[in-house]
């Protein structure tokens, strides 16, 4: 009987420490997954913002050229379409993120 008590105590300690490690590992995996998803969303947003800035730059250059020459040479229209395309893409992404945030907040 005196030998059984230390064996039972050490076995219980091993089981408890194993359970604690299991739950810690599970917690850290969840945190890492959320962080990765957040980083991916941030990267996509940054790419869209940079595309938007590039399109604005092209549109500005085309407008300056049109004003300087006194006529549009087609570049203005192409630049405007490129800007509108990127703007729609950015708006769709931001709307999607807002909907996800609202749904997350309402518990859906």
Biopython code that builds the backbone (N, CA, C, O; Angstrom):
import numpy as np
from Bio.PDB.StructureBuilder import StructureBuilder

atoms = [
    (1, "UNK", "N", (0.814, -1.193, 0.000)),
    (1, "UNK", "CA", (0.000, 0.000, 0.000)),
    (1, "UNK", "C", (0.853, 1.250, 0.000)),
    (1, "UNK", "O", (0.501, 2.234, -0.651)),
    (2, "UNK", "N", (1.968, 1.237, 0.716)),
    (2, "UNK", "CA", (2.826, 2.418, 0.769)),
    (2, "UNK", "C", (3.501, 2.677, -0.564)),
    (2, "UNK", "O", (3.848, 3.821, -0.859)),
    (3, "UNK", "N", (3.694, 1.666, -1.365)),
    (3, "UNK", "CA", (4.306, 1.841, -2.685)),
    (3, "UNK", "C", (3.271, 2.355, -3.696)),
    (3, "UNK", "O", (3.641, 3.072, -4.626)),
    (4, "UNK", "N", (2.034, 2.022, -3.546)),
    (4, "UNK", "CA", (0.977, 2.383, -4.496)),
    (4, "UNK", "C", (0.670, 3.877, -4.469)),
    (4, "UNK", "O", (0.371, 4.455, -5.514)),
    (5, "UNK", "N", (0.735, 4.508, -3.319)),
    (5, "UNK", "CA", (0.382, 5.927, -3.209)),
    (5, "UNK", "C", (1.325, 6.804, -4.023)),
    (5, "UNK", "O", (0.836, 7.656, -4.765)),
    (6, "UNK", "N", (2.663, 6.651, -3.933)),
    (6, "UNK", "CA", (3.528, 7.479, -4.787)),
    (6, "UNK", "C", (3.339, 7.204, -6.275)),
    (6, "UNK", "O", (3.459, 8.116, -7.094)),
    (7, "UNK", "N", (3.046, 5.963, -6.628)),
    (7, "UNK", "CA", (2.812, 5.633, -8.045)),
    (7, "UNK", "C", (1.542, 6.321, -8.530)),
    (7, "UNK", "O", (1.519, 6.873, -9.630)),
    (8, "UNK", "N", (0.506, 6.294, -7.737)),
    (8, "UNK", "CA", (-0.759, 6.940, -8.106)),
    (8, "UNK", "C", (-0.567, 8.455, -8.218)),
    (8, "UNK", "O", (-1.080, 9.078, -9.148)),
    (9, "UNK", "N", (0.163, 9.044, -7.279)),
    (9, "UNK", "CA", (0.400, 10.491, -7.311)),
    (9, "UNK", "C", (1.216, 10.880, -8.534)),
    (9, "UNK", "O", (0.889, 11.865, -9.196)),
    (10, "UNK", "N", (2.265, 10.137, -8.851)),
    (10, "UNK", "CA", (3.087, 10.464, -10.020)),
    (10, "UNK", "C", (2.312, 10.246, -11.320)),
    (10, "UNK", "O", (2.476, 11.003, -12.277)),
    (11, "UNK", "N", (1.470, 9.216, -11.354)),
    (11, "UNK", "CA", (0.641, 8.975, -12.546)),
    (11, "UNK", "C", (-0.354, 10.114, -12.745)),
    (11, "UNK", "O", (-0.556, 10.586, -13.864)),
    (12, "UNK", "N", (-0.970, 10.547, -11.655)),
    (12, "UNK", "CA", (-1.931, 11.652, -11.738)),
    (12, "UNK", "C", (-1.235, 12.935, -12.194)),
    (12, "UNK", "O", (-1.782, 13.692, -12.996)),
    (13, "UNK", "N", (-0.027, 13.177, -11.681)),
    (13, "UNK", "CA", (0.716, 14.376, -12.089)),
    (13, "UNK", "C", (1.041, 14.320, -13.576)),
    (13, "UNK", "O", (0.953, 15.341, -14.258)),
    (14, "UNK", "N", (1.413, 13.158, -14.094)),
    (14, "UNK", "CA", (1.711, 13.020, -15.528)),
    (14, "UNK", "C", (0.464, 13.262, -16.369)),
    (14, "UNK", "O", (0.528, 13.931, -17.400)),
    (15, "UNK", "N", (-0.651, 12.728, -15.938)),
    (15, "UNK", "CA", (-1.904, 12.900, -16.683)),
    (15, "UNK", "C", (-2.316, 14.373, -16.686)),
    (15, "UNK", "O", (-2.706, 14.904, -17.726)),
    (16, "UNK", "N", (-2.234, 15.022, -15.550)),
    (16, "UNK", "CA", (-2.615, 16.436, -15.446)),
    (16, "UNK", "C", (-1.688, 17.304, -16.294)),
    (16, "UNK", "O", (-2.156, 18.190, -17.009)),
    (17, "UNK", "N", (-0.380, 17.059, -16.220)),
    (17, "UNK", "CA", (0.548, 17.873, -17.019)),
    (17, "UNK", "C", (0.335, 17.625, -18.506)),
    (17, "UNK", "O", (0.457, 18.556, -19.301)),
    (18, "UNK", "N", (0.019, 16.399, -18.902)),
    (18, "UNK", "CA", (-0.275, 16.102, -20.305)),
    (18, "UNK", "C", (-1.511, 16.834, -20.786)),
    (18, "UNK", "O", (-1.536, 17.353, -21.902)),
    (19, "UNK", "N", (-2.539, 16.879, -19.946)),
    (19, "UNK", "CA", (-3.768, 17.595, -20.318)),
    (19, "UNK", "C", (-3.512, 19.086, -20.442)),
    (19, "UNK", "O", (-4.014, 19.730, -21.363)),
    (20, "UNK", "N", (-2.732, 19.640, -19.518)),
    (20, "UNK", "CA", (-2.410, 21.067, -19.573)),
    (20, "UNK", "C", (-1.655, 21.383, -20.860)),
    (20, "UNK", "O", (-1.959, 22.368, -21.533)),
    (21, "UNK", "N", (-0.679, 20.557, -21.200)),
    (21, "UNK", "CA", (0.085, 20.785, -22.435)),
    (21, "UNK", "C", (-0.803, 20.666, -23.666)),
    (21, "UNK", "O", (-0.649, 21.438, -24.612)),
    (22, "UNK", "N", (-1.726, 19.714, -23.669)),
    (22, "UNK", "CA", (-2.649, 19.548, -24.790)),
    (22, "UNK", "C", (-3.492, 20.803, -24.988)),
    (22, "UNK", "O", (-3.620, 21.302, -26.106)),
    (23, "UNK", "N", (-4.068, 21.314, -23.891)),
    (23, "UNK", "CA", (-4.923, 22.505, -24.006)),
    (23, "UNK", "C", (-4.120, 23.750, -24.366)),
    (23, "UNK", "O", (-4.619, 24.613, -25.089)),
    (24, "UNK", "N", (-2.897, 23.860, -23.880)),
    (24, "UNK", "CA", (-2.048, 24.990, -24.274)),
    (24, "UNK", "C", (-1.724, 24.939, -25.760)),
    (24, "UNK", "O", (-1.775, 25.958, -26.449)),
    (25, "UNK", "N", (-1.393, 23.756, -26.247)),
    (25, "UNK", "CA", (-1.081, 23.600, -27.667)),
    (25, "UNK", "C", (-2.297, 23.970, -28.522)),
    (25, "UNK", "O", (-2.159, 24.658, -29.534)),
    (26, "UNK", "N", (-3.474, 23.519, -28.118)),
    (26, "UNK", "CA", (-4.693, 23.820, -28.860)),
    (26, "UNK", "C", (-4.957, 25.328, -28.868)),
    (26, "UNK", "O", (-5.343, 25.888, -29.895)),
    (27, "UNK", "N", (-4.751, 25.976, -27.736)),
    (27, "UNK", "CA", (-4.943, 27.425, -27.639)),
    (27, "UNK", "C", (-3.990, 28.170, -28.572)),
    (27, "UNK", "O", (-4.406, 29.074, -29.297)),
    (28, "UNK", "N", (-2.718, 27.792, -28.553)),
    (28, "UNK", "CA", (-1.734, 28.479, -29.390)),
    (28, "UNK", "C", (-1.992, 28.257, -30.878)),
    (28, "UNK", "O", (-1.725, 29.150, -31.683)),
    (29, "UNK", "N", (-2.502, 27.096, -31.258)),
    (29, "UNK", "CA", (-2.849, 26.858, -32.666)),
    (29, "UNK", "C", (-3.989, 27.772, -33.102)),
    (29, "UNK", "O", (-3.968, 28.309, -34.210)),
    (30, "UNK", "N", (-4.977, 27.950, -32.238)),
    (30, "UNK", "CA", (-6.100, 28.844, -32.566)),
    (30, "UNK", "C", (-5.633, 30.287, -32.715)),
    (30, "UNK", "O", (-6.038, 30.990, -33.641)),
    (31, "UNK", "N", (-4.780, 30.716, -31.798)),
    (31, "UNK", "CA", (-4.260, 32.089, -31.851)),
    (31, "UNK", "C", (-3.453, 32.285, -33.127)),
    (31, "UNK", "O", (-3.576, 33.317, -33.788)),
    (32, "UNK", "N", (-2.628, 31.300, -33.477)),
    (32, "UNK", "CA", (-1.807, 31.398, -34.689)),
    (32, "UNK", "C", (-2.683, 31.453, -35.938)),
    (32, "UNK", "O", (-2.385, 32.196, -36.874)),
    (33, "UNK", "N", (-3.755, 30.673, -35.955)),
    (33, "UNK", "CA", (-4.658, 30.669, -37.109)),
    (33, "UNK", "C", (-5.314, 32.037, -37.276)),
    (33, "UNK", "O", (-5.403, 32.554, -38.390)),
    (34, "UNK", "N", (-5.780, 32.629, -36.158)),
    (34, "UNK", "CA", (-6.395, 33.958, -36.232)),
    (34, "UNK", "C", (-5.398, 35.007, -36.697)),
    (34, "UNK", "O", (-5.740, 35.894, -37.478)),
    (35, "UNK", "N", (-4.160, 34.903, -36.215)),
    (35, "UNK", "CA", (-3.120, 35.855, -36.605)),
    (35, "UNK", "C", (-2.814, 35.728, -38.092)),
    (35, "UNK", "O", (-2.658, 36.734, -38.784)),
    (36, "UNK", "N", (-2.726, 34.489, -38.590)),
    (36, "UNK", "CA", (-2.464, 34.274, -40.017)),
    (36, "UNK", "C", (-3.579, 34.846, -40.875)),
    (36, "UNK", "O", (-3.316, 35.483, -41.895)),
    (37, "UNK", "N", (-4.835, 34.621, -40.464)),
    (37, "UNK", "CA", (-5.967, 35.146, -41.225)),
    (37, "UNK", "C", (-5.944, 36.676, -41.230)),
    (37, "UNK", "O", (-6.212, 37.302, -42.255)),
    (38, "UNK", "N", (-5.629, 37.259, -40.106)),
    (38, "UNK", "CA", (-5.559, 38.712, -40.007)),
    (38, "UNK", "C", (-4.443, 39.266, -40.895)),
    (38, "UNK", "O", (-4.630, 40.275, -41.574)),
    (39, "UNK", "N", (-3.287, 38.606, -40.889)),
    (39, "UNK", "CA", (-2.167, 39.032, -41.733)),
    (39, "UNK", "C", (-2.536, 38.931, -43.210)),
    (39, "UNK", "O", (-2.199, 39.818, -43.994)),
    (40, "UNK", "N", (-3.226, 37.857, -43.595)),
    (40, "UNK", "CA", (-3.626, 37.695, -44.998)),
    (40, "UNK", "C", (-4.585, 38.794, -45.428)),
    (40, "UNK", "O", (-4.458, 39.344, -46.522)),
    (41, "UNK", "N", (-5.554, 39.116, -44.559)),
    (41, "UNK", "CA", (-6.491, 40.201, -44.890)),
    (41, "UNK", "C", (-5.763, 41.531, -45.007)),
    (41, "UNK", "O", (-6.031, 42.309, -45.922)),
    (42, "UNK", "N", (-4.848, 41.796, -44.091)),
    (42, "UNK", "CA", (-4.094, 43.055, -44.112)),
    (42, "UNK", "C", (-3.238, 43.143, -45.376)),
    (42, "UNK", "O", (-3.160, 44.201, -46.001)),
    (43, "UNK", "N", (-2.601, 42.043, -45.749)),
    (43, "UNK", "CA", (-1.777, 42.041, -46.964)),
    (43, "UNK", "C", (-2.621, 42.292, -48.203)),
    (43, "UNK", "O", (-2.216, 43.051, -49.083)),
    (44, "UNK", "N", (-3.790, 41.664, -48.283)),
    (44, "UNK", "CA", (-4.666, 41.862, -49.445)),
    (44, "UNK", "C", (-5.117, 43.317, -49.518)),
    (44, "UNK", "O", (-5.143, 43.913, -50.595)),
    (45, "UNK", "N", (-5.474, 43.882, -48.367)),
    (45, "UNK", "CA", (-5.903, 45.287, -48.340)),
    (45, "UNK", "C", (-4.771, 46.200, -48.797)),
    (45, "UNK", "O", (-4.996, 47.132, -49.569)),
    (46, "UNK", "N", (-3.557, 45.934, -48.322)),
    (46, "UNK", "CA", (-2.408, 46.754, -48.704)),
    (46, "UNK", "C", (-2.146, 46.676, -50.205)),
    (46, "UNK", "O", (-1.833, 47.688, -50.833)),
    (47, "UNK", "N", (-2.273, 45.485, -50.783)),
    (47, "UNK", "CA", (-2.076, 45.331, -52.230)),
    (47, "UNK", "C", (-3.136, 46.135, -52.986)),
    (47, "UNK", "O", (-2.820, 46.814, -53.962)),
    (48, "UNK", "N", (-4.378, 46.061, -52.543)),
    (48, "UNK", "CA", (-5.442, 46.808, -53.213)),
    (48, "UNK", "C", (-5.240, 48.316, -53.098)),
    (48, "UNK", "O", (-5.493, 49.049, -54.054)),
    (49, "UNK", "N", (-4.791, 48.778, -51.947)),
    (49, "UNK", "CA", (-4.530, 50.208, -51.775)),
    (49, "UNK", "C", (-3.397, 50.657, -52.689)),
    (49, "UNK", "O", (-3.468, 51.730, -53.290)),
    (50, "UNK", "N", (-2.352, 49.839, -52.795)),
    (50, "UNK", "CA", (-1.241, 50.190, -53.698)),
    (50, "UNK", "C", (-1.690, 50.198, -55.160)),
    (50, "UNK", "O", (-1.269, 51.060, -55.931)),
    (51, "UNK", "N", (-2.538, 49.246, -55.544)),
    (51, "UNK", "CA", (-3.081, 49.245, -56.911)),
    (51, "UNK", "C", (-3.887, 50.519, -57.156)),
    (51, "UNK", "O", (-3.818, 51.117, -58.229)),
    (52, "UNK", "N", (-4.645, 50.919, -56.151)),
    (52, "UNK", "CA", (-5.460, 52.125, -56.261)),
    (52, "UNK", "C", (-4.565, 53.361, -56.428)),
    (52, "UNK", "O", (-4.849, 54.233, -57.250)),
    (53, "UNK", "N", (-3.495, 53.426, -55.651)),
    (53, "UNK", "CA", (-2.564, 54.557, -55.774)),
    (53, "UNK", "C", (-1.909, 54.586, -57.150)),
    (53, "UNK", "O", (-1.728, 55.654, -57.736)),
    (54, "UNK", "N", (-1.556, 53.413, -57.661)),
    (54, "UNK", "CA", (-0.948, 53.349, -58.991)),
    (54, "UNK", "C", (-1.937, 53.830, -60.053)),
    (54, "UNK", "O", (-1.568, 54.571, -60.964)),
    (55, "UNK", "N", (-3.189, 53.407, -59.929)),
    (55, "UNK", "CA", (-4.208, 53.829, -60.892)),
    (55, "UNK", "C", (-4.445, 55.336, -60.803)),
    (55, "UNK", "O", (-4.651, 55.992, -61.825)),
    (56, "UNK", "N", (-4.418, 55.881, -59.601)),
    (56, "UNK", "CA", (-4.576, 57.330, -59.434)),
    (56, "UNK", "C", (-3.405, 58.061, -60.090)),
    (56, "UNK", "O", (-3.594, 59.089, -60.740)),
    (57, "UNK", "N", (-2.204, 57.530, -59.915)),
    (57, "UNK", "CA", (-1.033, 58.125, -60.553)),
    (57, "UNK", "C", (-1.138, 58.114, -62.067)),
    (57, "UNK", "O", (-0.814, 59.103, -62.724)),
    (58, "UNK", "N", (-1.594, 56.992, -62.624)),
    (58, "UNK", "CA", (-1.767, 56.909, -64.079)),
    (58, "UNK", "C", (-2.827, 57.887, -64.563)),
    (58, "UNK", "O", (-2.659, 58.541, -65.592)),
    (59, "UNK", "N", (-3.917, 57.980, -63.814)),
    (59, "UNK", "CA", (-4.983, 58.901, -64.189)),
    (59, "UNK", "C", (-4.505, 60.349, -64.122)),
    (59, "UNK", "O", (-4.840, 61.160, -64.986)),
    (60, "UNK", "N", (-3.730, 60.666, -63.105)),
    (60, "UNK", "CA", (-3.192, 62.025, -62.964)),
    (60, "UNK", "C", (-2.252, 62.349, -64.119)),
    (60, "UNK", "O", (-2.313, 63.439, -64.687)),
    (61, "UNK", "N", (-1.389, 61.408, -64.462)),
    (61, "UNK", "CA", (-0.461, 61.613, -65.577)),
    (61, "UNK", "C", (-1.220, 61.800, -66.895)),
    (61, "UNK", "O", (-0.889, 62.681, -67.688)),
    (62, "UNK", "N", (-2.239, 60.968, -67.120)),
    (62, "UNK", "CA", (-3.029, 61.082, -68.354)),
    (62, "UNK", "C", (-3.758, 62.425, -68.401)),
    (62, "UNK", "O", (-3.841, 63.051, -69.457)),
    (63, "UNK", "N", (-4.279, 62.861, -67.272)),
    (63, "UNK", "CA", (-4.957, 64.163, -67.235)),
    (63, "UNK", "C", (-3.985, 65.305, -67.506)),
    (63, "UNK", "O", (-4.306, 66.239, -68.241)),
    (64, "UNK", "N", (-2.807, 65.231, -66.918)),
    (64, "UNK", "CA", (-1.813, 66.284, -67.141)),
    (64, "UNK", "C", (-1.403, 66.333, -68.611)),
    (64, "UNK", "O", (-1.246, 67.412, -69.183)),
    (65, "UNK", "N", (-1.232, 65.164, -69.213)),
    (65, "UNK", "CA", (-0.871, 65.104, -70.639)),
    (65, "UNK", "C", (-1.996, 65.672, -71.495)),
    (65, "UNK", "O", (-1.745, 66.409, -72.448)),
    (66, "UNK", "N", (-3.243, 65.324, -71.153)),
    (66, "UNK", "CA", (-4.390, 65.824, -71.919)),
    (66, "UNK", "C", (-4.509, 67.345, -71.804)),
    (66, "UNK", "O", (-4.809, 68.023, -72.787)),
    (67, "UNK", "N", (-4.279, 67.868, -70.623)),
    (67, "UNK", "CA", (-4.353, 69.320, -70.430)),
    (67, "UNK", "C", (-3.222, 70.007, -71.179)),
    (67, "UNK", "O", (-3.424, 71.043, -71.813)),
    (68, "UNK", "N", (-2.031, 69.423, -71.103)),
    (68, "UNK", "CA", (-0.871, 70.015, -71.779)),
    (68, "UNK", "C", (-1.058, 70.045, -73.294)),
    (68, "UNK", "O", (-0.750, 71.045, -73.942)),
    (69, "UNK", "N", (-1.565, 68.945, -73.857)),
    (69, "UNK", "CA", (-1.739, 68.857, -75.310)),
    (69, "UNK", "C", (-3.056, 69.464, -75.787)),
    (69, "UNK", "O", (-3.233, 69.721, -76.978)),
    (70, "UNK", "N", (-3.971, 69.689, -74.857)),
    (70, "UNK", "CA", (-5.253, 70.282, -75.234)),
    (70, "UNK", "C", (-6.221, 69.286, -75.832)),
    (70, "UNK", "O", (-7.246, 69.683, -76.386)),
    (71, "UNK", "N", (-5.918, 67.985, -75.733)),
    (71, "UNK", "CA", (-6.821, 66.962, -76.257)),
    (71, "UNK", "C", (-6.572, 65.646, -75.523)),
    (71, "UNK", "O", (-5.497, 65.408, -74.973)),
    (72, "UNK", "N", (-7.601, 64.803, -75.533)),
    (72, "UNK", "CA", (-7.475, 63.475, -74.925)),
    (72, "UNK", "C", (-6.988, 62.505, -76.000)),
    (72, "UNK", "O", (-7.456, 62.549, -77.138)),
    (73, "UNK", "N", (-6.063, 61.644, -75.643)),
    (73, "UNK", "CA", (-5.526, 60.706, -76.617)),
    (73, "UNK", "C", (-5.910, 59.254, -76.311)),
    (73, "UNK", "O", (-5.301, 58.330, -76.849)),
    (74, "UNK", "N", (-6.888, 59.051, -75.473)),
    (74, "UNK", "CA", (-7.317, 57.695, -75.131)),
    (74, "UNK", "C", (-6.716, 57.192, -73.828)),
    (74, "UNK", "O", (-7.269, 56.300, -73.185)),
    (75, "UNK", "N", (-5.599, 57.759, -73.445)),
    (75, "UNK", "CA", (-4.960, 57.333, -72.189)),
    (75, "UNK", "C", (-5.817, 57.713, -70.988)),
    (75, "UNK", "O", (-5.860, 56.992, -69.991)),
    (76, "UNK", "N", (-6.491, 58.837, -71.092)),
    (76, "UNK", "CA", (-7.334, 59.283, -69.980)),
    (76, "UNK", "C", (-8.452, 58.281, -69.733)),
    (76, "UNK", "O", (-8.733, 57.930, -68.587)),
    (77, "UNK", "N", (-9.078, 57.827, -70.786)),
    (77, "UNK", "CA", (-10.188, 56.872, -70.645)),
    (77, "UNK", "C", (-9.696, 55.528, -70.105)),
    (77, "UNK", "O", (-10.349, 54.932, -69.248)),
    (78, "UNK", "N", (-8.551, 55.045, -70.599)),
    (78, "UNK", "CA", (-7.984, 53.778, -70.100)),
    (78, "UNK", "C", (-7.619, 53.897, -68.625)),
    (78, "UNK", "O", (-7.873, 52.984, -67.839)),
    (79, "UNK", "N", (-7.032, 55.011, -68.260)),
    (79, "UNK", "CA", (-6.642, 55.230, -66.865)),
    (79, "UNK", "C", (-7.866, 55.323, -65.958)),
    (79, "UNK", "O", (-7.871, 54.809, -64.840)),
    (80, "UNK", "N", (-8.890, 55.982, -66.459)),
    (80, "UNK", "CA", (-10.131, 56.103, -65.684)),
    (80, "UNK", "C", (-10.763, 54.730, -65.468)),
    (80, "UNK", "O", (-11.222, 54.427, -64.367)),
    (81, "UNK", "N", (-10.790, 53.901, -66.510)),
    (81, "UNK", "CA", (-11.348, 52.558, -66.383)),
    (81, "UNK", "C", (-10.525, 51.698, -65.423)),
    (81, "UNK", "O", (-11.080, 50.927, -64.641)),
    (82, "UNK", "N", (-9.200, 51.835, -65.488)),
    (82, "UNK", "CA", (-8.335, 51.069, -64.584)),
    (82, "UNK", "C", (-8.592, 51.481, -63.134)),
    (82, "UNK", "O", (-8.656, 50.636, -62.241)),
    (83, "UNK", "N", (-8.736, 52.783, -62.910)),
    (83, "UNK", "CA", (-9.015, 53.270, -61.560)),
    (83, "UNK", "C", (-10.362, 52.763, -61.062)),
    (83, "UNK", "O", (-10.470, 52.313, -59.922)),
    (84, "UNK", "N", (-11.381, 52.832, -61.896)),
    (84, "UNK", "CA", (-12.711, 52.374, -61.493)),
    (84, "UNK", "C", (-12.709, 50.880, -61.184)),
    (84, "UNK", "O", (-13.382, 50.434, -60.255)),
    (85, "UNK", "N", (-11.962, 50.117, -61.952)),
    (85, "UNK", "CA", (-11.865, 48.675, -61.714)),
    (85, "UNK", "C", (-11.229, 48.373, -60.356)),
    (85, "UNK", "O", (-11.738, 47.552, -59.593)),
    (86, "UNK", "N", (-10.125, 49.035, -60.068)),
    (86, "UNK", "CA", (-9.437, 48.820, -58.793)),
    (86, "UNK", "C", (-10.295, 49.325, -57.641)),
    (86, "UNK", "O", (-10.335, 48.716, -56.572)),
    (87, "UNK", "N", (-10.978, 50.436, -57.863)),
    (87, "UNK", "CA", (-11.836, 51.002, -56.825)),
    (87, "UNK", "C", (-12.970, 50.040, -56.472)),
    (87, "UNK", "O", (-13.295, 49.870, -55.296)),
    (88, "UNK", "N", (-13.573, 49.410, -57.481)),
    (88, "UNK", "CA", (-14.636, 48.433, -57.242)),
    (88, "UNK", "C", (-14.096, 47.224, -56.481)),
    (88, "UNK", "O", (-14.753, 46.707, -55.577)),
    (89, "UNK", "N", (-12.903, 46.782, -56.849)),
    (89, "UNK", "CA", (-12.281, 45.643, -56.171)),
    (89, "UNK", "C", (-12.016, 45.968, -54.702)),
    (89, "UNK", "O", (-12.275, 45.146, -53.823)),
    (90, "UNK", "N", (-11.505, 47.155, -54.443)),
    (90, "UNK", "CA", (-11.235, 47.575, -53.062)),
    (90, "UNK", "C", (-12.534, 47.720, -52.275)),
    (90, "UNK", "O", (-12.609, 47.288, -51.124)),
    (91, "UNK", "N", (-13.553, 48.321, -52.878)),
    (91, "UNK", "CA", (-14.845, 48.471, -52.207)),
    (91, "UNK", "C", (-15.454, 47.118, -51.865)),
    (91, "UNK", "O", (-15.992, 46.937, -50.772)),
    (92, "UNK", "N", (-15.374, 46.163, -52.795)),
    (92, "UNK", "CA", (-15.915, 44.825, -52.550)),
    (92, "UNK", "C", (-15.182, 44.144, -51.394)),
    (92, "UNK", "O", (-15.806, 43.499, -50.552)),
    (93, "UNK", "N", (-13.869, 44.288, -51.358)),
    (93, "UNK", "CA", (-13.086, 43.687, -50.281)),
    (93, "UNK", "C", (-13.447, 44.304, -48.939)),
    (93, "UNK", "O", (-13.655, 43.587, -47.961)),
    (94, "UNK", "N", (-13.522, 45.632, -48.887)),
    (94, "UNK", "CA", (-13.847, 46.308, -47.623)),
    (94, "UNK", "C", (-15.265, 45.977, -47.168)),
    (94, "UNK", "O", (-15.505, 45.830, -45.969)),
    (95, "UNK", "N", (-16.202, 45.856, -48.096)),
    (95, "UNK", "CA", (-17.569, 45.480, -47.758)),
    (95, "UNK", "C", (-17.604, 44.058, -47.193)),
    (95, "UNK", "O", (-18.294, 43.789, -46.209)),
    (96, "UNK", "N", (-16.860, 43.162, -47.820)),
    (96, "UNK", "CA", (-16.778, 41.777, -47.344)),
    (96, "UNK", "C", (-16.222, 41.723, -45.918)),
    (96, "UNK", "O", (-16.734, 40.984, -45.077)),
    (97, "UNK", "N", (-15.182, 42.503, -45.652)),
    (97, "UNK", "CA", (-14.590, 42.514, -44.316)),
    (97, "UNK", "C", (-15.567, 43.112, -43.288)),
    (97, "UNK", "O", (-15.641, 42.643, -42.152)),
    (98, "UNK", "N", (-16.303, 44.132, -43.687)),
    (98, "UNK", "CA", (-17.277, 44.737, -42.776)),
    (98, "UNK", "C", (-18.397, 43.749, -42.445)),
    (98, "UNK", "O", (-18.830, 43.656, -41.297)),
    (99, "UNK", "N", (-18.858, 43.022, -43.447)),
    (99, "UNK", "CA", (-19.916, 42.026, -43.218)),
    (99, "UNK", "C", (-19.426, 40.934, -42.286)),
    (99, "UNK", "O", (-20.156, 40.508, -41.391)),
    (100, "UNK", "N", (-18.191, 40.475, -42.487)),
    (100, "UNK", "CA", (-17.630, 39.448, -41.605)),
    (100, "UNK", "C", (-17.546, 39.958, -40.171)),
    (100, "UNK", "O", (-17.830, 39.217, -39.230)),
    (101, "UNK", "N", (-17.163, 41.204, -40.003)),
    (101, "UNK", "CA", (-17.032, 41.780, -38.660)),
    (101, "UNK", "C", (-18.403, 41.904, -38.001)),
    (101, "UNK", "O", (-18.545, 41.612, -36.813)),
    (102, "UNK", "N", (-19.413, 42.335, -38.759)),
    (102, "UNK", "CA", (-20.757, 42.460, -38.214)),
    (102, "UNK", "C", (-21.306, 41.086, -37.821)),
    (102, "UNK", "O", (-21.883, 40.921, -36.746)),
    (103, "UNK", "N", (-21.119, 40.104, -38.706)),
    (103, "UNK", "CA", (-21.604, 38.755, -38.408)),
    (103, "UNK", "C", (-20.879, 38.165, -37.204)),
    (103, "UNK", "O", (-21.489, 37.468, -36.393)),
    (104, "UNK", "N", (-19.607, 38.434, -37.086)),
    (104, "UNK", "CA", (-18.832, 37.938, -35.950)),
    (104, "UNK", "C", (-19.326, 38.576, -34.655)),
    (104, "UNK", "O", (-19.416, 37.913, -33.622)),
    (105, "UNK", "N", (-19.643, 39.866, -34.721)),
    (105, "UNK", "CA", (-20.115, 40.580, -33.542)),
    (105, "UNK", "C", (-21.513, 40.174, -33.117)),
    (105, "UNK", "O", (-21.854, 40.258, -31.937)),
    (106, "UNK", "N", (-22.335, 39.728, -34.081)),
    (106, "UNK", "CA", (-23.705, 39.339, -33.739)),
    (106, "UNK", "C", (-23.794, 37.870, -33.334)),
    (106, "UNK", "O", (-24.867, 37.392, -32.963)),
    (107, "UNK", "N", (-22.672, 37.152, -33.402)),
    (107, "UNK", "CA", (-22.649, 35.755, -32.949)),
    (107, "UNK", "C", (-23.109, 34.750, -33.975)),
    (107, "UNK", "O", (-23.484, 33.634, -33.616)),
    (108, "UNK", "N", (-23.090, 35.118, -35.248)),
    (108, "UNK", "CA", (-23.500, 34.171, -36.304)),
    (108, "UNK", "C", (-22.376, 33.287, -36.702)),
    (108, "UNK", "O", (-22.540, 32.434, -37.574)),
]
sb = StructureBuilder()
sb.init_structure("model")
sb.init_model(0)
sb.init_chain("A")
sb.init_seg("    ")
for serial, (resi, resn, name, xyz) in enumerate(atoms, 1):
    if name == "N":
        sb.init_residue(resn, " ", resi, " ")
    sb.init_atom(name, np.array(xyz, "f"), 0.0, 1.0, " ", f" {name:<3s}", serial, name[0])
structure = sb.get_structure()
